[in-house]
Amino acid sequence: MTLPPIPDDLPVLIAGPTASGKSALAMEIAATHGGVIVNADASQVYDCWRVVTARPSPEDEAALPHALYGHIAWDAPYSAGHWLREVGAILKASQRPIIVGGTGLYFMALTEGMADIPETPPDIRAKGDALDLPTLLAALDAETAARIDTANRARVQRAWEVLSATGRGLAAWQDDTPPPLLPPEACTRIVLDAPKAWLEARIFRRFDAMVAQGALDEVRAMAPHYDPAKPAFRAIGVPELMGHVTGALSLDEAREAASISTRQFAKRQRTWFRKRMRDWHAINPASA
């Protein structure tokens, strides 16, 4: 695996699909070149999930500085806008950030800019939580629907909330986007382009490793609060493990269902990255 030059004074961005080795690469760069490792994964912000979302271990966090991991309560609102404001504060600090994760929207907001959309009122968010995906989709304006991943409920609901709260489509807001906080020329951008077979083998192994490390205990602890409409509970693997904890699925059935959903998610990520990050430095992690 050949890395691009890593200047000591520029932020480093590392994007890639789930299970592709992003965190290990960030640790390697931080240990070698210095910097604080900053989370860019929408599920790893929640304090209830460490094992399930493959957050850095306590040992890793003690060895090297980390930021924006597990700092949000499971029921607290959190969006790309929240993340961007927090990263903006880190960029103003003295330590070089190494921003790593699989949420492409975060990286695009950082390097391409993000519209300053008003916060969604709680009553509108609650109404959106209660609607199914087809209903949410049907309400969107055509331009917004053409731009977003319509299979991603979180993205669709966010677009619905913006339209409902402001009377203006998300696409229209995006067209008024201000300059980015971190222009592409001001950072080193790396995307892990993992081969399908290599990645799927790692996904299968990850489930058993998660269970061995205590994933079921995490899910049991959150079972009384489970609400599939809340973003925290949409983390990959959580619905399937919750099905096992509640007795709806055997562990083998949960493993198979979780592996399928994770592979589907990784496929969407790989497709998105290849489409939107063509000018990033692509690395094949299987060649390491």
FENRARA-V767495 format. One record per run of one state. SS is the DSSP state (h for helix, s for strand, l for the rest). FROM is the first residue (numbers start at 1). LEN is the number of residues. If there is no record, write none. Layout:
# FENRARA-V767495
((SS	FROM	LEN) (SS	FROM	LEN))
This chain:
# FENRARA-V767495
((l	1	10) (s	11	6) (l	17	5) (h	22	12) (l	34	2) (s	36	4) (l	40	6) (s	46	1) (l	47	11) (h	58	6) (l	64	2) (s	66	2) (l	68	4) (s	72	1) (l	73	7) (h	80	13) (l	93	4) (s	97	5) (l	102	2) (h	104	9) (l	113	9) (h	122	9) (l	131	2) (h	133	7) (l	140	2) (h	142	6) (l	148	5) (h	153	14) (l	167	3) (h	170	6) (l	176	8) (h	184	3) (s	187	6) (l	193	3) (h	196	18) (l	214	1) (h	215	11) (l	226	5) (h	231	4) (l	235	3) (h	238	8) (l	246	5) (h	251	26) (l	277	4) (s	281	3) (l	284	1) (h	285	3) (l	288	1))
